[in-house]
Every structure is written in C-alpha cells, then in structure tokens.
Amino acid sequence: MTTMHDRENAFEAKFAHDEEFRFLMDARRDKLFAHWAAATAGIAGAAEDALVSDVLGIANGPEHDAGILGHVRGVLAGRGITVAEADMVAALHRCSKQAFAQLSADPPRHSEIV
C-alpha cells in the first residue's frame, strides 16, 4: 500500500514540476519573441519594455499564440513593417526552442520562482 502511495505522490510531483516548467518556458518564449519583434521594428528602451510587458500580459488559453502573433503583427504594421505569417510563426518556434534550451541549461530554483 505504501508503494502505491509513493508512486502516486511521485506522479503528482512530476506533473506539478512539468506544468511549472511549461509555464516558465511559455513565458520565456513570449518574452524572447517580444524582443525579436522589437528588434525587427527597431524599437528600443522604454518602448521595447512596454512591448514585452504587453506581450506577457496576453492571457493564456487556446488562442494565446494567435493573440501574440496578432499583437506583434499590429505593432509591426503600425511601423510600416510587413512580416509574413510563416516568418512570424518560425520566429516564435525559434524562441520556443531557445527558451527550452535556456531553462534546461539553467533551471530556476524554486526560491526564484516564488
């Protein structure tokens, strides 16, 4: 009986860890993508910080990626810059890989998350 309870606890701990990692990875990806968008648009300083903040403020959910892409598309269009949808999706994908690599190489300690 104890073995089954230990397995259950281990499974729950792994699930919680995986969800926390996924959340952190998505946030890092979104931040990296916002910086990519700022560089593409020639935005720096406080305006870049505002763009990052806006992107990080987009609600998570089923349409999260579409919301980020739409917001960035609007920012770029406002500056007269057109980026193909496929190029934006590719940049988001690259940012996802980069976020995974960064967090895998140097995972945050629990005290840094809270």
Buried (B, 14 or more C-beta within 10 A) or exposed (E): EEEEEEEEEEEEEEEEEEEEBEEBBBBBBBBBBBBBBBEBBEBEEEEBEEBBEBBEEBEEEEEEBEBBBEBBBEBBEEEEEEBEEEEBEEBBEBBBEBBBEBBEEEEEEEEEEE
